[in-house]
Amino acid sequence: MNKKRSLTVMVVVLAAAVVITGGLMASNMGFKLNRAMLGASDPSSATGVQTLGLPYNRQVGIDTASALFQDIGNTKVEIISRYLTASNSFQPYTFGLADFPLEEGQGLLVKMGTNFNYIVVGSHDPAAVIQLEGPGAASATGINFYAPPYHGTAATASALFQEIGNTNVEIISRYLTATNSYQPYTFGLGDFPIEPGKAYLVKMGTTLAYSPSQY
């Protein structure tokens, strides 16, 4: 695998922790993630857009889209967007547009102008409860843009589907940078891995206050 595009998670131990093949186990952990962000000129990216999921306790000072924009580098990133459940749309941030706060479990779309390995630092909030909205006043379609914990126990879309509850969730989708499209998972469709530092569209049939399971 091209090292430039590899996703490497380095673990900063705050308590007992073990790194095993392809996964993490810990009671309390901090994270340092080398996240390969691809610009539109990269052959693996159609548009330079990709998802980004941050640790639930982000690095000190990175609490808004503008702060994240500056941290990635304003010569590298072009747009950072959050998903608005009420209108089924994305709200973009770049120079001249309104800023917005970053929230636990909130996935982001990031459009890069060039390739860049972004170093993400943070830790998990084990008390986090993520509101996954079903169709209703708070959600036009029941779609949520969810960023799982870096050490969540659900390693695949099928496992996350079961953890959220197959009577609650309808579809889980991942973004494919090469085709600028989403790959859905539900019963009868192909499974895929859940990766730290990425975010996923989760279509709910009902609203759920969800406490992600973690190692």
Secondary structure as UniProt FT lines:
FT   HELIX           3..5
FT   STRAND          8..13
FT   STRAND          17..20
FT   TURN            21..22
FT   STRAND          23..26
FT   STRAND          29..37
FT   TURN            40..41
FT   TURN            43..44
FT   STRAND          49..52
FT   STRAND          57..58
FT   TURN            60..61
FT   HELIX           65..72
FT   TURN            74..76
FT   STRAND          77..84
FT   TURN            85..88
FT   STRAND          89..93
FT   TURN            95..96
FT   TURN            104..105
FT   STRAND          108..112
FT   STRAND          116..123
FT   TURN            126..127
FT   STRAND          130..132
FT   TURN            137..138
FT   STRAND          143..146
FT   TURN            150..151
FT   HELIX           157..164
FT   TURN            166..168
FT   STRAND          169..176
FT   TURN            177..180
FT   STRAND          181..185
FT   TURN            187..188
FT   TURN            196..197
FT   STRAND          200..204
FT   STRAND          208..210
//
